Amino acid sequence: MAFDGITIANLRWEFAHTIEGGKIAKIAQPEKDELLITIKNNRENYRLQISASASLPLIYLTANNKTSPLTAPNFCMLLRKHIGSARIVSVKQPGLERILEFELEHLDELGDLCKKRLIVEIMGKHSNIILCDDNNTILDSIKHISAQTSSVREVLPGRPYFIPNTSDKINPLEADRKHFDETVFTKPVPVVKALLSSYTGISTCIAEELAYRAGVDGGHPANCLDEPMKDALYNVFDALMSDVRNGIYHPDMVTDNGVPAEFAAVKLSMYDNHTEYDSISRLIIDYYRQKEIATRIHQKSVDIRRIVT
C-alpha cells in the first residue's frame, strides 16, 4: 500500500504549506466517488483531487481540471451548501492513520460562524469522504455504509463519526525504545512482519527499507536479533520517525525497466533505480500517469502478438 501513514503525513505537510488558510472557491464531483475542490490561497489557485475509489483511492494537488456532469450529484450539492465558501483552518492527521481531516470555517445563513470537518479516509476498499458538523455528527458521505454492510461502523447521516480501532497497533510517532523492545523484539515473526503488526502507518515497503538501512535481514525472527542488530533497527526507526515529526520527507519513485514499481515519502535506498521529487503530489501524478502509459503499451503489444499469432 503506497498510501501508507507516512505518505499521508507528507501530504498533510504539503497541504499545510499550500492550501491551509485558503478559501474554497469551487466543488465538483466528476465521478461518483471523486471530488475536485478548487482553493484560493495567497493569490494562487489550487486543485485538490480526492478519490474514494475502492480500487485506487487517492488525494493530491493537481493542475488539471476535469469535466463534471451537468447536474451535480447530491453529495456535491450538500458540500456546496455547507462549505462552498469555507476557509480551511487546518489540515490534521490523527496519529499516523491513513486519514486527513480538513477543519473548515464558514458563515451560515444568519452570518454566524460555523465549523465543519471534511474527513478523507484512504483505506483501500473502505475509503470514504465524510462531512461532519462541529459535534462530530455525520452530515453525509460520498459512500453510505449501513450496519448490514459493516458491523464495525455505520457511516450514515446522523450517526456519530469515529475511527474504528480494529487492531492493537499504536502510533509510531509516540513509540520509545522501551515500547519497541516490548513489542517488536518479543515477536517470534520476521522483522518486517513484527514492525507491521506493531505500528500504524507503516507499509511493507517502509518496514523493508528500515530493515535494509539497519543492515538486518527482514525475514529474520525479530525475537532472535542480537543486541547490535536491535540497536541498529531501533536507531533507523527512531531517525525516520524524527524526520516525520519534523516534516522532513524525500518523495521517491522506483522504476523497474522504466516502469514505475513503487513509491514512498522517504528515500528507498534499498533500490537502485529511483528518482526523488520535491513534491509528493507531483510524484503521485507521475507514478500513476506512467503506470497507465505502461499498461496501455503492454496491452497494445499483447494485442499485436495475438493478431500475429
KOLTOR-586883 format. One record per residue (C-alpha): residue number from 0; residue in one letter; x, y, z. Coordinates in steps of 0.25 Angstrom, whole numbers, plus 2048, in hexadecimal, padded with zeros to 3 digits. Example, Ala and Ser with C-alpha at 12.3 -4.5 7.8 and 13.67 -1.06 7.14 Angstrom:
REM residues 2
SITE   seq   type     x     y     z
SITE     0      A   831   7EE   81F
SITE     1      S   837   7FC   81D
This chain:
REM residues 309
SITE   seq   type     x     y     z
SITE     0      M   800   800   800
SITE     1      A   808   80C   7FB
SITE     2      F   7FE   815   802
SITE     3      D   803   812   810
SITE     4      G   802   81B   81C
SITE     5      I   810   821   819
SITE     6      T   80B   825   80B
SITE     7      I   7FE   82B   811
SITE     8      A   807   833   81B
SITE     9      N   80F   838   80F
SITE    10      L   802   83C   808
SITE    11      R   7FE   843   815
SITE    12      W   80B   84B   816
SITE    13      E   809   84F   807
SITE    14      F   7FB   853   809
SITE    15      A   7FF   85B   815
SITE    16      H   808   863   80D
SITE    17      T   7FF   865   801
SITE    18      I   7F0   865   804
SITE    19      E   7EF   867   813
SITE    20      G   7E9   875   815
SITE    21      G   7E3   875   807
SITE    22      K   7D5   876   803
SITE    23      I   7CD   86C   7FC
SITE    24      A   7C8   872   7EE
SITE    25      K   7C2   866   7E7
SITE    26      I   7BE   858   7EA
SITE    27      A   7BC   84E   7DF
SITE    28      Q   7B9   83F   7DF
SITE    29      P   7BE   83A   7D1
SITE    30      E   7BB   82B   7D5
SITE    31      K   7B2   824   7DF
SITE    32      D   7BE   822   7E9
SITE    33      E   7C6   82E   7E6
SITE    34      L   7C7   83D   7E9
SITE    35      L   7CF   848   7E3
SITE    36      I   7D0   854   7EC
SITE    37      T   7D6   862   7E8
SITE    38      I   7DC   86A   7F3
SITE    39      K   7E1   878   7F2
SITE    40      N   7ED   87C   7FB
SITE    41      N   7F8   886   7FB
SITE    42      R   7F3   88B   7ED
SITE    43      E   7F5   87C   7E8
SITE    44      N   7EA   872   7E3
SITE    45      Y   7EC   864   7E8
SITE    46      R   7E4   858   7E3
SITE    47      L   7E2   84D   7EE
SITE    48      Q   7DF   83F   7E7
SITE    49      I   7D9   835   7F1
SITE    50      S   7D5   827   7ED
SITE    51      A   7CE   81D   7F6
SITE    52      S   7CE   812   7EB
SITE    53      A   7CF   805   7F1
SITE    54      S   7DA   800   7E7
SITE    55      L   7E2   80D   7E7
SITE    56      P   7E0   817   7F2
SITE    57      L   7E8   824   7F0
SITE    58      I   7EA   832   7F5
SITE    59      Y   7F3   83C   7F0
SITE    60      L   7F5   84A   7EA
SITE    61      T   7F3   84B   7DB
SITE    62      A   7F4   856   7D0
SITE    63      N   7EA   84E   7C7
SITE    64      N   7DB   851   7C6
SITE    65      K   7D0   846   7C3
SITE    66      T   7C3   847   7BD
SITE    67      S   7B7   846   7C7
SITE    68      P   7A9   841   7C4
SITE    69      L   79F   84C   7C0
SITE    70      T   797   848   7CD
SITE    71      A   79F   847   7D9
SITE    72      P   79D   83B   7E2
SITE    73      N   796   83C   7EF
SITE    74      F   7A3   83B   7F8
SITE    75      C   7A9   846   7EF
SITE    76      M   79D   84F   7F1
SITE    77      L   79D   84D   800
SITE    78      L   7AC   851   801
SITE    79      R   7AA   85D   7F9
SITE    80      K   79F   861   802
SITE    81      H   7A7   85F   80F
SITE    82      I   7B5   862   80B
SITE    83      G   7B4   869   7FD
SITE    84      S   7BC   875   802
SITE    85      A   7C2   86F   80F
SITE    86      R   7D0   872   813
SITE    87      I   7DA   867   816
SITE    88      V   7DE   86A   824
SITE    89      S   7E8   85E   826
SITE    90      V   7EB   850   820
SITE    91      K   7ED   845   82A
SITE    92      Q   7F1   836   82A
SITE    93      P   7EC   82E   836
SITE    94      G   7F8   826   83B
SITE    95      L   7FF   821   82F
SITE    96      E   7F2   81B   829
SITE    97      R   7EE   81C   81A
SITE    98      I   7E5   827   81D
SITE    99      L   7E5   836   81B
SITE   100      E   7DB   840   822
SITE   101      F   7D9   84D   81C
SITE   102      E   7D4   857   827
SITE   103      L   7CB   861   820
SITE   104      E   7C4   86E   824
SITE   105      H   7B8   875   81D
SITE   106      L   7AD   87F   81F
SITE   107      D   79F   879   820
SITE   108      E   792   880   81A
SITE   109      L   792   889   827
SITE   110      G   7A0   88D   825
SITE   111      D   7A5   885   831
SITE   112      L   7B2   87E   831
SITE   113      C   7B1   86F   830
SITE   114      K   7BB   863   82F
SITE   115      K   7BB   857   827
SITE   116      R   7C5   84B   825
SITE   117      L   7C7   845   817
SITE   118      I   7CD   837   81A
SITE   119      V   7D5   82F   80F
SITE   120      E   7D7   821   813
SITE   121      I   7E1   81A   809
SITE   122      M   7DF   80C   80D
SITE   123      G   7DE   803   801
SITE   124      K   7D0   7FE   7FF
SITE   125      H   7CC   805   80C
SITE   126      S   7D0   812   806
SITE   127      N   7C6   81E   808
SITE   128      I   7C3   82D   809
SITE   129      I   7BB   831   814
SITE   130      L   7B6   83F   819
SITE   131      C   7B3   841   827
SITE   132      D   7AE   84C   830
SITE   133      D   7B5   852   83C
SITE   134      N   7AE   848   845
SITE   135      N   7B5   83D   83D
SITE   136      T   7A8   838   837
SITE   137      I   7A8   833   829
SITE   138      L   7A0   83D   81F
SITE   139      D   7A3   834   813
SITE   140      S   7AD   82C   80C
SITE   141      I   7B1   828   7FE
SITE   142      K   7AE   81A   801
SITE   143      H   7A4   815   80B
SITE   144      I   7A7   809   814
SITE   145      S   79C   803   81B
SITE   146      A   79C   7F8   826
SITE   147      Q   799   7EE   81C
SITE   148      T   7A6   7F1   815
SITE   149      S   7AF   7F3   821
SITE   150      S   7AE   7EE   82F
SITE   151      V   7B9   7F7   833
SITE   152      R   7B4   805   830
SITE   153      E   7A8   80B   829
SITE   154      V   7AB   817   820
SITE   155      L   79D   81E   81E
SITE   156      P   797   82C   820
SITE   157      G   794   82E   82F
SITE   158      R   79E   824   834
SITE   159      P   7AA   828   83D
SITE   160      Y   7B7   827   836
SITE   161      F   7C3   81F   83C
SITE   162      I   7CF   818   837
SITE   163      P   7CD   809   839
SITE   164      N   7D8   802   841
SITE   165      T   7DA   7F5   83B
SITE   166      S   7E8   7F2   83F
SITE   167      D   7F2   7F3   84B
SITE   168      K   7FB   7FB   843
SITE   169      I   800   809   849
SITE   170      N   805   816   843
SITE   171      P   814   814   840
SITE   172      L   816   823   842
SITE   173      E   813   820   851
SITE   174      A   81C   814   852
SITE   175      D   829   813   85A
SITE   176      R   833   809   85C
SITE   177      K   82C   802   867
SITE   178      H   820   800   85F
SITE   179      F   828   7FC   853
SITE   180      D   82F   7F1   85C
SITE   181      E   822   7EC   862
SITE   182      T   81B   7EB   855
SITE   183      V   823   7E9   848
SITE   184      F   82F   7E2   84F
SITE   185      T   825   7D8   856
SITE   186      K   81E   7D3   84A
SITE   187      P   823   7C5   844
SITE   188      V   820   7CA   836
SITE   189      P   828   7D0   82B
SITE   190      V   82D   7DE   82E
SITE   191      V   825   7E4   823
SITE   192      K   818   7DE   828
SITE   193      A   81C   7E2   836
SITE   194      L   81C   7F1   832
SITE   195      L   80F   7F0   82A
SITE   196      S   808   7E9   835
SITE   197      S   80D   7F3   840
SITE   198      Y   80B   801   83A
SITE   199      T   800   809   831
SITE   200      G   805   810   825
SITE   201      I   810   807   821
SITE   202      S   80F   7FF   814
SITE   203      T   816   7F2   810
SITE   204      C   81F   7FB   807
SITE   205      I   823   804   813
SITE   206      A   825   7F8   81C
SITE   207      E   82F   7F2   812
SITE   208      E   836   7FF   810
SITE   209      L   838   800   81F
SITE   210      A   83E   7F2   81F
SITE   211      Y   847   7F6   814
SITE   212      R   84C   803   81A
SITE   213      A   84F   7FB   827
SITE   214      G   856   7F0   820
SITE   215      V   84D   7E6   825
SITE   216      D   846   7DA   81E
SITE   217      G   838   7DE   81D
SITE   218      G   834   7CF   81D
SITE   219      H   83C   7CC   82A
SITE   220      P   833   7CA   836
SITE   221      A   832   7D7   83E
SITE   222      N   834   7D0   84B
SITE   223      C   841   7C9   847
SITE   224      L   848   7D6   844
SITE   225      D   855   7D9   84C
SITE   226      E   857   7E6   853
SITE   227      P   85F   7ED   848
SITE   228      M   854   7EA   83E
SITE   229      K   849   7EE   848
SITE   230      D   851   7FB   84A
SITE   231      A   852   7FE   83B
SITE   232      L   844   7FB   837
SITE   233      Y   83E   804   842
SITE   234      N   848   80F   83F
SITE   235      V   844   80F   830
SITE   236      F   835   80E   834
SITE   237      D   837   81A   83E
SITE   238      A   83E   822   834
SITE   239      L   833   820   82A
SITE   240      M   828   824   834
SITE   241      S   830   830   838
SITE   242      D   830   835   829
SITE   243      V   821   833   828
SITE   244      R   81F   83B   835
SITE   245      N   828   846   82F
SITE   246      G   821   846   821
SITE   247      I   82E   840   81A
SITE   248      Y   82A   838   80E
SITE   249      H   831   833   802
SITE   250      P   826   82E   7F8
SITE   251      D   82B   823   7F0
SITE   252      M   827   81B   7E4
SITE   253      V   82D   80D   7E0
SITE   254      T   82D   808   7D2
SITE   255      D   82F   7FA   7CC
SITE   256      N   833   7FA   7BD
SITE   257      G   82E   808   7BC
SITE   258      V   820   804   7C2
SITE   259      P   81C   80A   7D0
SITE   260      A   81D   7FF   7DA
SITE   261      E   81C   806   7E8
SITE   262      F   81B   814   7EF
SITE   263      A   81D   819   7FD
SITE   264      A   81E   826   804
SITE   265      V   82C   822   808
SITE   266      K   838   81F   800
SITE   267      L   838   810   7FD
SITE   268      S   847   80D   7FE
SITE   269      M   845   7FE   7FC
SITE   270      Y   842   800   7ED
SITE   271      D   84C   805   7E2
SITE   272      N   842   80B   7D8
SITE   273      H   83B   816   7E0
SITE   274      T   838   825   7DD
SITE   275      E   836   82F   7E8
SITE   276      Y   82B   83A   7E8
SITE   277      D   829   847   7EE
SITE   278      S   81A   845   7F0
SITE   279      I   813   839   7F4
SITE   280      S   807   83D   7EB
SITE   281      R   810   83E   7DF
SITE   282      L   815   830   7E2
SITE   283      I   807   82A   7E3
SITE   284      I   803   831   7D6
SITE   285      D   80F   82C   7CE
SITE   286      Y   80E   81E   7D5
SITE   287      Y   800   81B   7D0
SITE   288      R   802   822   7C3
SITE   289      Q   80E   81A   7BF
SITE   290      K   807   80D   7C5
SITE   291      E   7FB   810   7BB
SITE   292      I   804   812   7AF
SITE   293      A   80C   805   7B2
SITE   294      T   7FF   7FE   7B4
SITE   295      R   7FA   803   7A6
SITE   296      I   807   7FF   79F
SITE   297      H   807   7F1   7A5
SITE   298      Q   7F8   7EF   7A1
SITE   299      K   7FC   7F4   793
SITE   300      S   807   7EB   792
SITE   301      V   7FF   7DF   797
SITE   302      D   7F4   7E3   78C
SITE   303      I   7FF   7E3   781
SITE   304      R   804   7D5   786
SITE   305      R   7F6   7D0   786
SITE   306      I   7F4   7D5   778
SITE   307      V   801   7D0   772
SITE   308      T   800   7C2   779
